[in-house]
Amino acid sequence: MQYLMAIDAGTGSVRAVIFDDEGNQISVASREWTHLEVEGVPNSMSFDTEKNWELTKECIKESLALAGLFPEHIVALSATSMREGIVLYDKEGKELWAVANVDARASDEVKYLKEHFEGVEEEFYALSGQTFALGALPRLLWLKNHEPELYEKVTSISMISDWVLAKLSGVIATDPSNGGTTGIFSLKERKWVKEMALGVGLKGDIFPPVYETGTVIGNVVNEESGLSSSTKVVMGGGDVQLGSAGLGVTEFGQVAILGGSFWQQIVNINSYTEPPKDISMRINHHVINGLSQAEGITFFSGLIMRWFRDAFCDIEKLEAKERGVDTYRILEEKAKNVPVGSYGIMPIFSDVMNYGKWYHASPSFINLSIDPTICNKASMFRALEENACMVSAINLKKIEEFTNIKVKEIVFAGGASKGELWCQILSDVTGCKVKIPKVTEATALGAIMSAGVGVGIYDSISSASKKLVHWDREYYPNKDNYRIYQNLQKKWQEVYKTQLELVDKGLTQSMWKAPGV
């Protein structure tokens, strides 16, 4: 038996997960982390490389201890992470500056680029499938404008999972699935386009080598990590794309929803597919060469649930502790008795994706009642679950219109898929069959596929996916519930539109705005 490790650096936490070569999860260790706004820098979201590396090492060592393994038992590892987060390095390979995925400090820089380089965002989007909303170019320009001495020291850039691998191997590099989300990448050629940076007055010599997912980049050289120098370090990829592999979504036309801190709705398309003209969706490289992915994003769905749990559910936490179960299980048990539609309660959090002009209304609940038998934690919790599914359904419908791919079956994974109620709601809302894999840590499973390909355990990520992905359960839609949700979706979209108008008038504060909006 051989053992593989995945390091999954998500928005809300970092995990080290060990699998055997049959895809069985042996152990997992996790640490929650936070990304704080820098004082005096509105809408910033820093990534603390020093603190977060310590948390990562703790996860590595704990996962080994829980598995009862020695470091040399891990033959290979790979990493996956939130996309868009970037790390900048100096000539010695030391971290200079890092931000998490939804850092939005560069609003003025986005406006500058749009005003001084007319049509450049549309041009870059057609080439890369990305806009400036979460891209690296405006952030690099921000650093050049606000911390020029630091900017001058920058000699390399990578993504968060690349940073994990660099800490372990000493090699700074990236792959198309993750590096492509910088927006400085060609969709068709799967490589950096340094002319994008040069064309807007930025450095063109900071882009590291690009390796396809599953390529060995070195051995562990950082033994303070708790790992052995015999362990191979293998190029990983973006969480959604490796998560797709971990769900068996490796072929054209397959569909998945990853229900984590953010929710991603993805559909596999051919790599030569042109991005939509209305810039409504993002297009990413898959970890499978020859495929791209049309992607919708629902902001903060998992983080909103964590907020709701921590802000209002102390009693449920105590009950969960007494019973030895997860707090969300307690909440779902109560929410399943709430009727479809949650008495009309409408959560206002993430909007439907609009990649060209991306912003959200002020967080709120609409249609609350002062009747405690109707408006309570159970009904509000169910409303949040329903809302995440409705926004996902609308995003998938937009992808259908652009790709002409009819969605009939959805693979659902991530933390949200652990809840049986949420899975059934997703099926009812979308009208689709929903399949749940046995391993819900899909991103980590995808990462160990990459590690295994690197050392020859698997021939390819696609073949590994077919071998390792097994199904736990399936859900089928209730047609009556589907009709109810179709009506609720239309109402919610009208309500959300009005809530955005309040933001536009300056009466309420947006939950999140893309830079330059």
C-alpha positions as CSV (number, residue, x, y, z in Angstrom):
1,M,0.0,0.0,0.0
2,Q,1.3,3.5,-0.9
3,Y,0.1,6.7,0.7
4,L,-0.4,10.1,-0.9
5,M,-1.1,13.5,0.7
6,A,-3.2,16.5,-0.5
7,I,-2.9,19.9,1.0
8,D,-6.0,21.9,0.4
9,A,-5.7,25.6,1.0
10,G,-9.3,26.9,0.9
11,T,-10.8,30.3,1.6
12,G,-11.8,29.4,5.1
13,S,-9.3,26.7,6.2
14,V,-6.3,24.6,5.3
15,R,-6.4,20.8,5.3
16,A,-3.9,18.0,5.0
17,V,-5.6,14.8,3.9
18,I,-3.9,11.4,3.5
19,F,-5.2,8.8,1.1
20,D,-4.1,5.3,0.2
21,D,-3.5,4.5,-3.5
22,E,-7.0,3.0,-3.7
23,G,-8.5,6.4,-2.9
24,N,-9.5,5.6,0.7
25,Q,-9.2,8.6,3.0
26,I,-7.0,7.7,5.9
27,S,-6.8,10.9,7.9
28,V,-7.5,14.6,7.7
29,A,-6.3,17.5,9.8
30,S,-7.6,21.0,9.4
31,R,-7.2,24.5,10.7
32,E,-9.5,27.5,10.2
33,W,-7.8,30.6,9.0
34,T,-8.9,34.2,8.4
35,H,-7.7,36.8,5.9
36,L,-7.9,40.2,7.4
37,E,-8.4,43.7,5.9
38,V,-5.2,45.7,6.1
39,E,-5.6,48.8,8.2
40,G,-6.1,51.8,6.0
41,V,-6.6,49.7,2.8
42,P,-10.4,49.4,2.2
43,N,-11.6,46.1,0.7
44,S,-8.2,44.4,1.1
45,M,-7.9,40.7,2.2
46,S,-4.4,39.9,3.1
47,F,-2.9,36.4,3.1
48,D,-0.5,36.0,6.1
49,T,2.2,33.6,4.7
50,E,4.1,33.3,8.0
51,K,1.1,32.5,10.1
52,N,-0.6,30.3,7.5
53,W,2.6,28.3,6.9
54,E,2.6,27.4,10.6
55,L,-1.0,26.3,10.4
56,T,-0.2,24.2,7.3
57,K,2.7,22.5,9.1
58,E,0.4,21.7,12.0
59,C,-2.0,20.0,9.6
60,I,0.7,18.0,7.9
61,K,2.1,16.7,11.2
62,E,-1.4,16.0,12.7
63,S,-2.6,14.1,9.7
64,L,0.5,11.8,9.9
65,A,-0.1,11.2,13.5
66,L,-3.8,10.5,13.1
67,A,-2.9,8.0,10.3
68,G,-0.2,6.3,12.3
69,L,2.3,6.9,9.5
70,F,5.9,8.1,9.4
71,P,6.9,10.9,7.0
72,E,8.7,8.5,4.6
73,H,5.4,6.6,4.1
74,I,4.1,9.5,2.0
75,V,5.4,8.8,-1.5
76,A,4.1,12.0,-3.1
77,L,2.0,15.0,-2.4
78,S,0.2,17.7,-4.3
79,A,-1.7,20.9,-3.4
80,T,-4.8,22.7,-4.4
81,S,-6.2,26.1,-3.3
82,M,-8.6,28.9,-3.7
83,R,-7.9,30.4,-7.1
84,E,-7.1,34.1,-7.6
85,G,-5.1,34.5,-4.4
86,I,-1.5,35.4,-5.3
87,V,1.9,35.4,-3.6
88,L,4.8,37.6,-4.8
89,Y,8.5,36.7,-4.1
90,D,11.9,38.4,-4.2
91,K,15.0,37.1,-6.0
92,E,15.7,34.7,-3.0
93,G,12.3,33.2,-3.3
94,K,11.1,34.9,0.0
95,E,7.5,36.0,0.2
96,L,7.1,39.7,-0.2
97,W,3.3,40.2,-0.4
98,A,0.2,38.0,-0.6
99,V,-3.5,38.4,-0.9
100,A,-6.4,36.0,-0.7
101,N,-8.9,35.4,-3.4
102,V,-11.5,38.1,-3.1
103,D,-9.1,40.9,-2.2
104,A,-10.7,44.0,-3.9
105,R,-8.3,46.8,-3.0
106,A,-7.5,47.7,-6.6
107,S,-10.7,49.5,-7.5
108,D,-9.0,52.6,-8.6
109,E,-6.5,50.6,-10.7
110,V,-9.3,48.8,-12.5
111,K,-10.9,52.2,-13.3
112,Y,-7.6,53.4,-14.5
113,L,-7.1,50.4,-16.8
114,K,-10.6,50.8,-18.3
115,E,-10.3,54.5,-18.8
116,H,-6.7,54.6,-20.2
117,F,-6.8,51.4,-22.2
118,E,-10.2,51.4,-23.8
119,G,-11.5,47.9,-24.7
120,V,-8.5,46.2,-22.9
121,E,-10.7,44.2,-20.5
122,E,-12.8,42.9,-23.3
123,E,-9.7,42.0,-25.3
124,F,-8.1,40.2,-22.3
125,Y,-11.3,38.4,-21.5
126,A,-11.6,37.0,-25.0
127,L,-8.1,35.7,-24.7
128,S,-8.1,34.5,-21.0
129,G,-11.7,34.0,-20.0
130,Q,-11.1,36.3,-17.1
131,T,-12.0,39.9,-16.2
132,F,-10.2,42.3,-13.9
133,A,-12.7,41.5,-11.1
134,L,-10.4,38.9,-9.4
135,G,-7.4,39.2,-11.7
136,A,-3.8,39.8,-10.8
137,L,-3.1,42.8,-13.1
138,P,-5.0,45.4,-11.1
139,R,-3.4,44.1,-7.8
140,L,0.0,44.3,-9.3
141,L,-0.7,47.9,-10.5
142,W,-1.9,48.7,-7.0
143,L,1.3,47.5,-5.5
144,K,3.3,49.5,-8.0
145,N,1.3,52.6,-7.2
146,H,1.2,52.2,-3.4
147,E,4.4,50.3,-2.5
148,P,6.8,51.0,-5.3
149,E,9.9,49.9,-3.4
150,L,8.3,46.5,-2.7
151,Y,7.1,46.2,-6.2
152,E,10.6,46.7,-7.5
153,K,11.8,43.7,-5.5
154,V,9.2,41.3,-7.1
155,T,10.8,38.7,-9.3
156,S,8.1,36.0,-9.3
157,I,4.4,35.4,-8.8
158,S,2.5,32.3,-7.9
159,M,-0.9,31.1,-6.6
160,I,-1.6,29.9,-3.1
161,S,-1.3,26.2,-3.7
162,D,1.9,26.9,-5.7
163,W,3.2,28.7,-2.6
164,V,2.6,25.6,-0.5
165,L,4.5,23.5,-3.0
166,A,7.3,26.1,-3.1
167,K,7.6,26.1,0.7
168,L,8.0,22.3,0.5
169,S,10.2,21.9,-2.6
170,G,11.9,25.3,-3.1
171,V,10.5,25.4,-6.7
172,I,8.2,28.3,-7.7
173,A,5.9,27.3,-10.6
174,T,2.3,27.1,-11.5
175,D,-0.2,25.2,-13.6
176,P,-2.8,26.4,-16.2
177,S,-5.9,25.7,-14.0
178,N,-4.8,27.9,-11.1
179,G,-2.4,30.3,-12.8
180,G,-5.0,30.9,-15.5
181,T,-7.2,32.7,-13.0
182,T,-4.7,35.5,-12.9
183,G,-6.1,36.6,-16.2
184,I,-2.6,36.8,-17.7
185,F,-3.0,33.5,-19.5
186,S,-4.1,32.2,-22.8
187,L,-7.1,29.8,-22.7
188,K,-6.1,28.0,-25.9
189,E,-2.4,27.8,-25.4
190,R,-2.3,27.2,-21.7
191,K,0.6,29.5,-21.0
192,W,1.4,33.0,-19.7
193,V,0.9,36.0,-22.0
194,K,3.4,38.4,-20.6
195,E,2.5,41.0,-23.2
196,M,-0.7,41.6,-21.2
197,A,1.4,42.9,-18.3
198,L,3.9,44.8,-20.5
199,G,1.0,46.4,-22.4
200,V,-0.3,48.1,-19.2
201,G,3.0,49.2,-17.8
202,L,3.8,46.2,-15.6
203,K,6.8,43.8,-15.4
204,G,6.8,41.0,-17.9
205,D,9.5,38.9,-16.4
206,I,7.9,37.7,-13.2
207,F,6.0,34.7,-14.6
208,P,7.3,31.3,-13.4
209,P,7.5,28.0,-15.3
210,V,4.1,26.4,-16.2
211,Y,3.7,22.7,-15.6
212,E,0.6,20.6,-16.3
213,T,-1.1,19.1,-13.2
214,G,0.5,15.8,-12.3
215,T,4.1,16.9,-13.1
216,V,6.8,16.2,-10.5
217,I,8.6,19.5,-9.7
218,G,11.0,18.2,-7.0
219,N,11.3,16.5,-3.6
220,V,10.5,17.9,-0.2
221,V,13.5,19.9,0.9
222,N,11.8,21.6,3.9
223,E,11.9,18.9,6.6
224,E,10.6,21.2,9.3
225,S,7.3,20.6,7.6
226,G,7.3,17.1,9.1
227,L,7.7,15.4,5.7
228,S,10.6,13.3,4.3
229,S,13.0,14.3,1.6
230,S,12.0,11.1,-0.2
231,T,8.5,12.5,-0.8
232,K,7.9,13.7,-4.4
233,V,6.3,17.2,-4.8
234,V,3.8,17.2,-7.7
235,M,2.2,20.2,-9.4
236,G,-1.4,20.6,-8.3
237,G,-4.1,23.0,-9.5
238,G,-7.1,25.1,-8.7
239,D,-9.6,23.8,-6.2
240,V,-12.6,23.7,-8.5
241,Q,-10.7,22.0,-11.4
242,L,-9.0,19.4,-9.2
243,G,-12.3,19.1,-7.3
244,S,-13.9,18.3,-10.6
245,A,-11.5,15.4,-11.1
246,G,-12.3,14.3,-7.6
247,L,-15.9,14.1,-8.6
248,G,-15.4,12.2,-11.8
249,V,-16.2,15.3,-13.8
250,T,-13.5,14.8,-16.5
251,E,-15.4,14.6,-19.7
252,F,-17.2,17.0,-22.0
253,G,-20.7,18.1,-20.9
254,Q,-20.4,16.9,-17.3
255,V,-21.6,19.2,-14.5
256,A,-20.7,19.7,-10.9
257,I,-21.4,22.0,-8.0
258,L,-18.8,22.4,-5.3
259,G,-20.4,23.5,-2.1
260,G,-17.6,25.0,0.0
261,S,-16.9,28.4,1.4
262,F,-17.9,29.7,-2.0
263,W,-20.2,27.6,-4.3
264,Q,-19.0,26.9,-7.9
265,Q,-21.2,25.7,-10.6
266,I,-19.2,24.2,-13.4
267,V,-19.8,22.7,-16.9
268,N,-17.0,21.0,-18.9
269,I,-16.6,22.5,-22.4
270,N,-14.1,22.2,-25.2
271,S,-11.0,24.3,-24.9
272,Y,-11.7,26.0,-28.2
273,T,-15.1,27.4,-27.0
274,E,-15.1,31.2,-27.2
275,P,-16.1,33.0,-24.0
276,P,-19.6,34.5,-24.1
277,K,-19.8,38.0,-25.6
278,D,-21.8,39.4,-22.7
279,I,-19.0,38.6,-20.2
280,S,-21.5,37.0,-17.9
281,M,-19.4,33.9,-17.0
282,R,-15.8,33.1,-16.4
283,I,-14.0,30.4,-18.4
284,N,-11.1,28.5,-16.8
285,H,-8.6,25.8,-17.9
286,H,-9.5,22.4,-16.6
287,V,-6.7,20.1,-15.3
288,I,-7.6,17.9,-18.2
289,N,-5.8,19.1,-21.3
290,G,-8.3,19.9,-24.1
291,L,-11.1,20.9,-21.8
292,S,-12.1,24.2,-20.2
293,Q,-14.9,24.9,-17.8
294,A,-17.7,27.5,-17.8
295,E,-18.1,28.5,-14.2
296,G,-20.7,30.3,-12.2
297,I,-19.8,31.5,-8.6
298,T,-22.0,32.0,-5.6
299,F,-20.2,34.1,-3.0
300,F,-19.7,33.1,0.6
301,S,-22.5,30.4,0.8
302,G,-20.5,28.2,3.2
303,L,-19.1,31.2,5.1
304,I,-22.6,32.6,5.5
305,M,-23.6,29.3,7.1
306,R,-20.7,29.5,9.4
307,W,-21.7,33.0,10.4
308,F,-25.3,32.0,11.0
309,R,-24.1,29.0,13.1
310,D,-21.7,31.1,15.2
311,A,-23.9,34.2,15.6
312,F,-27.3,32.5,16.4
313,C,-26.9,28.8,17.2
314,D,-25.2,28.4,20.6
315,I,-28.0,26.1,21.8
316,E,-27.6,23.9,18.7
317,K,-23.8,23.8,19.3
318,L,-24.3,22.5,22.8
319,E,-26.9,19.9,21.7
320,A,-24.5,18.8,18.9
321,K,-21.7,18.4,21.4
322,E,-23.8,16.4,23.8
323,R,-24.9,14.1,20.9
324,G,-21.4,13.9,19.3
325,V,-22.7,15.2,15.9
326,D,-22.1,18.3,13.7
327,T,-24.1,21.4,14.5
328,Y,-25.3,21.6,11.0
329,R,-26.9,18.2,11.4
330,I,-29.0,19.5,14.3
331,L,-30.0,22.5,12.2
332,E,-31.0,20.4,9.3
333,E,-33.1,18.1,11.5
334,K,-35.1,21.2,12.6
335,A,-35.2,22.7,9.1
336,K,-36.7,19.6,7.4
337,N,-40.0,20.3,9.2
338,V,-40.1,23.8,7.6
339,P,-42.3,23.8,4.5
340,V,-40.8,24.4,1.0
341,G,-40.2,28.1,0.5
342,S,-39.4,28.7,4.2
343,Y,-42.6,30.8,4.7
344,G,-41.4,33.2,2.0
345,I,-38.2,34.3,3.7
346,M,-35.7,35.6,1.2
347,P,-32.0,35.7,2.0
348,I,-30.1,38.5,0.3
349,F,-26.5,37.6,0.1
350,S,-24.7,36.5,-3.1
351,D,-26.2,37.6,-6.4
352,V,-26.4,35.6,-9.6
353,M,-23.0,35.9,-11.4
354,N,-22.4,38.9,-13.6
355,Y,-18.7,38.8,-14.4
356,G,-18.8,42.1,-16.3
357,K,-20.3,44.1,-13.5
358,W,-20.0,42.1,-10.4
359,Y,-21.3,43.3,-7.0
360,H,-23.8,42.3,-4.3
361,A,-26.5,43.8,-2.3
362,S,-26.3,44.5,1.4
363,P,-26.6,41.3,3.4
364,S,-30.2,40.9,4.7
365,F,-33.3,38.7,5.1
366,I,-36.5,39.9,3.4
367,N,-40.0,38.8,4.3
368,L,-39.3,38.1,8.0
369,S,-42.3,37.6,10.3
370,I,-42.7,38.5,14.0
371,D,-44.5,35.2,14.5
372,P,-41.8,33.0,16.2
373,T,-43.5,29.8,15.1
374,I,-42.8,30.9,11.5
375,C,-39.7,33.0,11.7
376,N,-37.1,31.2,13.7
377,K,-33.6,29.7,13.3
378,A,-35.0,26.6,11.5
379,S,-36.9,28.6,8.9
380,M,-34.0,31.0,8.3
381,F,-31.5,28.2,8.1
382,R,-33.7,26.4,5.5
383,A,-34.1,29.6,3.6
384,L,-30.3,30.0,3.4
385,E,-30.0,26.4,2.0
386,E,-32.7,27.1,-0.5
387,N,-31.2,30.4,-1.6
388,A,-27.7,28.8,-2.3
389,C,-29.4,26.3,-4.5
390,M,-31.6,28.8,-6.3
391,V,-28.6,31.1,-7.2
392,S,-26.7,28.0,-8.4
393,A,-29.7,27.0,-10.6
394,I,-29.9,30.4,-12.2
395,N,-26.1,30.3,-12.9
396,L,-26.4,26.9,-14.5
397,K,-29.3,28.1,-16.7
398,K,-27.1,31.0,-17.9
399,I,-24.3,28.5,-18.8
400,E,-26.8,26.3,-20.6
401,E,-27.8,29.3,-22.8
402,F,-24.2,30.0,-23.6
403,T,-23.0,26.5,-24.3
404,N,-26.2,24.7,-25.5
405,I,-25.4,21.9,-23.0
406,K,-28.5,20.7,-21.3
407,V,-28.0,20.0,-17.6
408,K,-29.7,16.8,-16.5
409,E,-27.4,15.4,-13.8
410,I,-25.3,17.2,-11.2
411,V,-22.5,15.9,-9.1
412,F,-22.5,17.6,-5.7
413,A,-19.7,17.7,-3.3
414,G,-18.0,19.7,-0.6
415,G,-19.1,20.4,2.9
416,A,-22.7,21.2,1.8
417,S,-23.2,17.8,0.3
418,K,-22.9,16.2,3.8
419,G,-26.4,17.4,4.6
420,E,-29.2,15.2,3.3
421,L,-31.7,18.1,3.3
422,W,-29.5,20.4,1.3
423,C,-28.9,17.7,-1.3
424,Q,-32.6,17.1,-1.8
425,I,-33.3,20.8,-2.0
426,L,-30.6,21.1,-4.7
427,S,-32.4,18.4,-6.7
428,D,-35.8,20.0,-6.2
429,V,-34.6,23.5,-7.1
430,T,-32.7,22.4,-10.3
431,G,-35.0,19.7,-11.4
432,C,-32.0,17.5,-11.9
433,K,-30.7,14.2,-10.6
434,V,-28.1,14.9,-7.9
435,K,-25.2,12.4,-7.2
436,I,-23.1,12.5,-4.1
437,P,-19.7,10.9,-4.1
438,K,-18.5,8.7,-1.2
439,V,-15.5,11.0,-0.7
440,T,-16.9,14.4,-0.2
441,E,-13.4,16.0,0.1
442,A,-13.4,16.1,-3.7
443,T,-10.6,18.8,-4.0
444,A,-8.3,16.7,-1.9
445,L,-9.1,13.5,-3.8
446,G,-8.3,15.4,-7.0
447,A,-5.0,16.5,-5.6
448,I,-3.9,13.0,-4.7
449,M,-4.8,11.9,-8.2
450,S,-2.3,14.5,-9.3
451,A,0.3,13.2,-6.8
452,G,-0.3,9.7,-8.0
453,V,0.1,10.5,-11.6
454,G,3.4,12.2,-10.8
455,V,4.8,9.0,-9.4
456,G,3.2,6.5,-11.8
457,I,0.5,5.1,-9.6
458,Y,-2.1,6.3,-12.1
459,D,-1.7,6.7,-15.9
460,S,-3.7,10.0,-16.0
461,I,-6.0,12.1,-14.0
462,S,-9.0,10.9,-16.1
463,S,-8.2,7.2,-15.5
464,A,-7.6,7.8,-11.8
465,S,-10.9,9.6,-11.6
466,K,-12.7,6.6,-13.2
467,K,-11.0,4.2,-10.7
468,L,-11.3,6.2,-7.5
469,V,-14.6,8.0,-7.6
470,H,-17.5,6.0,-6.1
471,W,-21.0,7.1,-5.4
472,D,-22.7,7.2,-2.0
473,R,-26.3,8.2,-2.8
474,E,-28.6,9.9,-5.3
475,Y,-31.5,12.3,-5.1
476,Y,-34.3,12.9,-7.6
477,P,-36.4,16.0,-7.9
478,N,-39.9,16.4,-6.5
479,K,-41.8,18.0,-9.4
480,D,-44.2,19.9,-7.2
481,N,-41.4,21.4,-5.2
482,Y,-39.6,22.2,-8.5
483,R,-42.6,24.3,-9.6
484,I,-42.7,26.2,-6.3
485,Y,-39.0,27.0,-6.5
486,Q,-39.3,28.2,-10.1
487,N,-41.8,30.8,-8.9
488,L,-39.6,31.7,-5.9
489,Q,-36.6,32.2,-8.1
490,K,-38.4,34.8,-10.2
491,K,-39.6,36.7,-7.1
492,W,-36.1,36.5,-5.5
493,Q,-34.5,38.0,-8.7
494,E,-36.9,40.9,-8.7
495,V,-36.3,41.5,-5.0
496,Y,-32.6,41.3,-5.4
497,K,-32.7,43.8,-8.2
498,T,-34.4,46.3,-6.0
499,Q,-31.9,45.6,-3.2
500,L,-29.1,46.5,-5.7
501,E,-30.8,49.7,-6.4
502,L,-30.5,50.6,-2.7
503,V,-26.7,50.1,-3.0
504,D,-26.6,52.2,-6.1
505,K,-28.3,55.0,-4.3
506,G,-25.9,54.8,-1.4
507,L,-28.5,53.8,1.1
508,T,-27.1,50.4,1.9
509,Q,-23.6,48.9,1.7
510,S,-22.7,46.2,-0.8
511,M,-21.6,42.8,0.7
512,W,-18.8,42.7,-2.0
513,K,-17.9,44.7,-5.1
514,A,-15.4,43.8,-7.7
515,P,-12.6,46.3,-8.1
516,G,-13.7,49.2,-10.4
517,V,-17.4,48.7,-10.0
